[in-house]
Amino acid sequence: MNFIIESHQNPKVKQLIRWREKPAARRKEGIAIVEGSREIERALTSGWKMRECYTKADAHFSHDKMNLRPMPCSEDIFEQIAVRTRGVDVLAVFEVPSIGLSDVILPERPLILILDNLEKPGNVGAILRSADAAGVDLVIGSSLQCDPFCPEVVRNSLGGIFHTPFVVSERDYVQAWLADHRWPVYQLHLSGQRSPQEVDLTQSAVLVMGAEDKGLDGSWSMLKGDRIKLPMRGLVDSLNVSVTAGIVLFEAVRQRATSVAE
């Protein structure tokens, strides 16, 4: 008979609950908890290293890039260790790749997206999903106010977080790195005078997005570039940050595809 984790006192169960509830503990260990077979498969396909894997007792999960066996859990134990309570019967612990700005290899005309001071993990995940779909070369989490590798970010990214290079750093260091490279920096800002359609995104371009309630820190204006905004035709003056990101990124996709065609 196969061993099944059934005790709430099991050390692995206690550790998983601690990781789930305490972002600082996850960051200290350098791990991310990934739930759902689709997301886990995408993490493995993208080269992330799996440390542990757990399934409901009656579930089966395997992948040709796995080098360990899943540990089956009773249903009540699995529900205790998982964040999502429906539609999930497998979760895994992955090591978060240790990558800094100096490690990133970029193409000749990179498209870079910076998320500055964002607070909501759902927005961060949704933006990473759009960034992966648009083929963004690098996403930088600048002074984020949420855990960038929490289960909600992973879930909302649909696995995009595993495939698109994603570096987390402090704003001062990010700005110094950008200043060294001299790429044009376009701030999505309510005071912007031009729309994304009016700037050249076919060349090297850095797009910076801030939190919806606070906007961008004034220090971003020290970098070469411009403030841009989406044209608003109604009463509201802005869109959700993840919606804005999707629109602007695919404007860059459109411009670059048109440039190649010409």
N, C-alpha and C positions, 0 to 999 in steps of 0.2 A: 504494500500500500504506500502510495506517495505521501511524503510529509506535507502537511497543510498548516500554515500559520493560523492558529485559532485563539491565541492568548493575547490579551491586551497588555500583558507584562513583557511580551517579547521585546528584546532590546532593539530590534530593527523597526518594530512598530513604533516604539517610543521615539526613536531617532527620526523617523519619517514625519511623525506628528510635530516634532520640534522644528524640523526644516519647513514644514508647511506653514506653521504659525509664526515663525521668527525669520524674517528676511535677512537679518544680520547674521544669523547662523548659516544660512545658505551661502551668503557672500563670503563668510570666513572660510567655508569649506570649498568654495569655488564650484558649486553645483547648481543644477536646475532640475526641477521636477517636471516631467513631461507626461501628460495624460492623453490617452487615445491612440489607437493603432496608427491612424494616418500621420499624426504628428511625430510619433516615435519612428515610423518608417522614414519620414523625411529627415529627421535628425541623423539617423544611421546613414542614409544615402548621402548626406552632406558631410559625412566624415566625423561627426561628433562621437566621442567615446562614451559608451554606456558603462556605468558602474554597477547598477542593480536594476532588476526588473521584477514586477509583481503583477499577478493576474488574479481575477476571481477564480475560485476553485474549479468551476466548470468551463472556463475559457481557455483558449489555446492561442498562443502568439509565438511566431518565429520569424526570423529574417536572416538572409544569408550573410549579413555583416555582423550578426550577434556572436559573441564569444562566450556567452554564459546562458544558463537556463533560467527561465522565469520561476519565481517562487510563488506557488499558489496560496491564496488567502481565503479564509471563510468570507462570506458575503458581508457580515457585519464589520469584520476587520478591514476589508477593502473600502467600505464606505467611510470608515474612520480615517483612513490615510489619504483618501482622494478628496480633492476640492469639488470636482464635478460629481454630482450624484446620479446623473442619468446618462445613458448612452456610452459609458466608459467601463471597460472591463480589464484594462491593462494600463499600468503606469511604470515609468522608468526614471531612474536617477542618472543624469548625464554630467560629465565634467564640462564646465564652461571653458571654451578655448581662451587661453591667456593671450590677448592680442592688444597691442597699443598702436598709436598713430605711426610710430616709427617702423612698425612691422608691415604696414599696408603697402601693397604694390598696386599702383593705379595706372590706368591707360593714359594715352597722350592727352585726351580731352575728357577728363573725368566729370561725371555728374555726381555731386556730393550733396547729401541732405543732412542738415543738422537740426536736432530736436533739443531746444534749449529750455531748461527749467520746467518741462512738462510734468504734470502731477498725476494724471490718470493713466493707469496701465492699459486700460482698454483702448485709449487713443494711441498709445505707443505701439501696441500690437497691430492695430488696424493700419497704421502708417507703415510699419514694417512689411505688412502684406502688400500694400500698394507699391512700396519701394522695390520689393522683389519682382512683382509683376512688370514694373517699368524698367527693370534692368539697371537700377541705381548702382553705381560702383562702390559707394561707401555711405553708411548711415552712422552718424556720430551722436551719441547721447551726451549732451553737454549739461552738466550740473543738474541731472534729472532729480526730481523730487519723488520718484517712485522706484521700486525694485525693477530694474530693466529685464530681469530673467525670471520674474514670478510667473506662476501658472497662467494668470490672466493674459499677460503679454504674449506668452507662447501660444495660448489658445487662439487669441484674436489675430495673431500673425499667420495662422494656418500653416505654420512651418517656415514662413518666410524668414524668420529670425535665424534659422539655421543656415540658410543659403546665401543671404546677402551679408557682406562684411559689416559687422556692427561693433563699434568701439565706444566704450564709455569713458569719459574723462571730465575734468573740471573746465569750466568756461575759460579761465585765464590761459590755460595750456592750449586749449583748442584755438583760441584767437591768435596766440603767438605762432602756432603751427601754420595757420592760414596766412598770416602776415608774411611768413617766410616764403610761401609758395606764390603769393601775389595773384591768386585767382580772384575773379570778380565775385563778390558776395552780395546776393540778393536777399534782402530781408522782406518777409511777408509782414506788412505793417499797414495799419489803418491810415497812416499819413502818406502812403505811397501814391505817386502821381501817375505811374504807368502800370499797365496790366502785364501779366506774363507774356502775352502775345506780342508785346511791344519791345521786349528785350531779346537779345540773341542768346538762346540757350543751346545753340549748336556747338559752341566752343566750350572750354572748361567753365564750369559754373557751380557755384555753391548756393544752395537754397537754405535759408534759416527760418525756422518756425518756432514761435514761443507759445507759452501757456495762454489759453483763451481769456482768462480773467486779467492777467497782468501784462500780456504782450511781451515784447522783447526788451531786454536791458539796453540802456542807451550806449553801452560800451561797444555794441556791434557796429555803430556808425563810425567808429575809428578805422574800420577796414574799408578798402577800396570797393565800391559797388554802388548799390542803389536800393531804395525802398520801392516795393511793388505791392499791388493788391488786386484782388479780383474785383471786377466791376459789379456793383450792387445796384439792382434796379428797383428794389422794394424798400420796405420800412427798415429791415434789419441791415446792420452794417458789416456783418461778417458771417462766415459759416463755421461749422465745427472744424477743428484743426485737422482731423483726419480726412474730412471731405475736401478741404482746401488742398491738403497735400496731394491727394489723388488727382485733382484737377490740374495742379501745376506740374506734377511729374509727367502726366500724359501730354501736356502741352510741350514739354521738353522732348518726349518721344516723337510727337508729331513733327516738330521742327527738325529733329535729327533725321527722321525718315525722309522728309521732304528734301533736306540738304543732300542726302546720299542719292536720291532719285535724280536730282538736277545735275 
